[in-house]
Amino acid sequence: MFVILTSKPGQFRTEIGEALEPVESYDYVYCGRTCARFVIARLERETKVRIVEETANPAVNEVPSKFLPAFGTVAEARRELQSLVRSGAQHVTLIRCSSP
């Protein structure tokens, strides 16, 4: 099973933790500016996903993975990410990163 983890620079980051194995990552770029990073990760078993706010008063949340949308294959997760680009403005691109 695979999940998509999201980080938004300056707002929050999702950390790769126990039971998550990063497979691919993509930058979501709008008008030349990276707005988010998406990581497709293999979920080895149910776990809690750590989300850390990057604000003046950072908070840490641990979200049970059962609340994340799950995909049976990496290809299904990729299709979900591609739907963001198709439904967005024409100045939106997804750029695959060299390392997950």
C-alpha positions in Angstrom: 0.0 0.0 0.0 1.2 3.5 -0.8 0.4 7.0 0.6 1.3 10.5 -0.6 3.0 12.7 2.0 2.9 16.5 1.6 5.3 19.2 2.8 4.9 22.9 2.1 8.1 25.0 2.7 7.6 27.5 5.4 4.3 26.0 6.5 4.7 22.4 7.5 6.7 19.3 6.7 5.7 15.6 6.9 8.5 13.4 8.2 9.4 10.0 6.9 9.2 7.8 10.0 8.9 4.2 11.0 7.0 1.9 8.6 7.3 4.4 5.7 9.7 3.9 2.9 10.0 6.8 0.4 9.7 5.6 -3.2 9.4 8.8 -5.3 9.2 12.5 -4.7 7.9 15.4 -6.8 8.0 19.2 -6.5 4.8 21.0 -7.2 5.9 24.2 -9.1 3.5 27.1 -9.8 4.8 30.0 -11.9 8.4 28.9 -11.3 8.0 28.7 -7.5 8.0 25.4 -5.6 4.9 25.4 -3.5 4.9 21.8 -2.2 6.8 18.6 -2.2 5.0 15.3 -2.5 6.6 12.0 -1.5 5.0 8.7 -2.5 5.9 6.3 0.3 5.3 2.6 0.8 3.3 2.0 4.0 4.7 -1.2 5.5 2.1 -1.3 8.3 -0.3 1.1 10.1 1.7 3.9 11.8 1.5 7.5 12.9 2.7 10.1 10.5 4.5 13.1 12.0 3.6 16.5 10.7 5.7 19.5 12.0 4.5 23.0 11.5 7.3 25.4 10.5 5.8 28.6 12.0 6.9 30.8 14.9 5.2 28.5 17.4 5.6 25.1 15.8 3.3 22.3 16.7 3.8 18.6 16.1 0.9 16.4 15.1 0.9 12.6 14.7 -1.8 11.5 12.3 -2.7 7.8 12.1 -2.0 6.5 8.6 -5.5 5.1 8.4 -6.7 8.6 7.8 -4.5 9.1 4.7 -5.7 8.2 1.2 -4.1 4.9 0.3 -3.2 3.5 -3.1 -2.6 -0.1 -4.2 0.3 0.8 -6.5 2.8 3.5 -7.1 1.2 4.1 -10.5 -2.2 4.9 -8.8 -0.4 7.4 -6.5 1.3 9.0 -9.5 -2.1 9.3 -11.3 -3.5 11.1 -8.2 -0.6 13.6 -8.3 -1.0 14.1 -12.1 -4.6 15.0 -11.5 -3.4 18.0 -9.5 -1.5 19.3 -12.5 -4.4 18.6 -15.0 -6.9 20.4 -12.8 -4.6 23.3 -11.9 -3.6 26.4 -13.9 -1.5 26.1 -17.0 1.5 27.4 -15.0 1.6 24.3 -12.8 4.1 21.5 -13.2 5.2 18.4 -11.2 8.9 17.8 -11.3 10.3 14.5 -10.2 13.1 14.8 -7.8 16.3 12.9 -8.2 16.0 11.3 -4.7 12.9 10.2 -2.8 
